[in-house]
Amino acid sequence: QVQLVESGGGLVQAGGSLRLSCAASGSIVSIIAMAWYRQAPGKQRELVAHIASGGSTTYADSVSGRFTISRDGAKNTVYLLMNNLKPEDTAVYYCKVDSRLYSHISRVDNSWGQGTQVTVSS
């Protein structure tokens, strides 16, 4: 199955930047999509950014224009560049990968990273 390793989180002052990375490994036949979610204290987990295999991207309204999701297909790695960070961006960020593990089975496997903490101070 798929293993995800996340990195890049940390403490940053408002207005600063961070880049998160998530590397996928395992018996992956193909990656359909990759995404970043976040969960703030007392809040539900929410979608932050999504990138499809063809490169199409979507963003939550709250981060649009500030965050950029990208993918390195050769490394099976997804990145989230976060610019102009705000205190409300403080959350645990989770990588999600939707993939096919078997060529003869059409179901999609949804794998989650363990999360990386992003804290933005004012």
N, C-alpha and C positions, 0 to 999 in steps of 0.2 A: 504494500500500500504506500501511500504518499506521506513523506515526512517533510515538514516545513520548519525552516530555521529563520527566525526573525532577528533583526538587529537594527540599530540606529536610533533607538529611543534615548531619552534623557531629559535633562532640565535645561530650559532655555528661557530667556527673557522675552517678553512680548515684543513683537516685531522681528524676532530672529527667525532662523530657518533650521530645519532638520531634514534629513533624508533617511527614510526607512527602507529596508531591503528585506526580501523574503525569498529564500532559495528553496526550491522544491526538488525532492529526490525520491527515488523509488521506481517501482515497475510501472512507469507511466507510458501508455501508448500515445496519448495526445492530451494536450491541455486545451480545454475549451474556453475557459475564462479564468481570470485572476482578479481579486478584489481586495480592498481594504475596508474593514469595519472598525468601529470604535465603540467603547462603552465607558461613559463617564459615571462617577459615583451617583447612585440613585437614579440612573437613567437606563433605558433599554439599549441594547446593542443596535447600532444604526450603520447603514451603508455610507461610506465616505466616498469611495471611488471604485470604478469598475473598468476593466479593459478586456475586450473580447479578443479571440485569437487573431482576428483580422486587424486589430489595432483600434477599433472603435472604442471611445471612452465616454463615460458618464460620471457626473459628480453630484454630490449633495449640494443644494443651494448654498448652504452655509460655508462651503469651502471653495466653491466655484470662483475661478480667477486667482486663487491663492495656492491651491494644491495642484500637482501634476502627477498622474500615474503613468508609468511606462513599463516596458517589459523587454528583457533580453532573452529572446527565444533560445539562443545557443546555450545559455546557462540556466534556463528554466527559473528565472529570477524576475520578480516584480518589485518595482520601486515606488515609493511615494515621496515626492519632493514637496515639502511643506514650507511655504514662504509666508512672511508676515503673520506669524503665529499669534494667536490671541489666547487669553486665559481660558476662554470657553472651549478651546481645542484640547484642553487637558483631559486625558482619557487613556485607557489601555487600548492600544491599536492591535487589531488582529488581521492576519493575512488569511485569505480564503482562496483555495484553488479548486476549480471544478475540472475534473479530468476523467478520461476513460482509461481503465486499467487492463481491459481485455479487448482485443480486436473483434471478437465474435459476440460480445455482449454490449448492448447499446446503452445500458444504464450509466449514469454519471455519478462519479464518486466525489463527494464534497469533503474536503480536508481543511482543517483549521490549524493555524499556528497557535502557540501557547500565549502569545501576546507580548507586547513591549510597551512599557510605560512612557508616555509623553506628558511632561509637566511644563506648563507655561506660566511664568510668574509675571505679575504686573509691575 
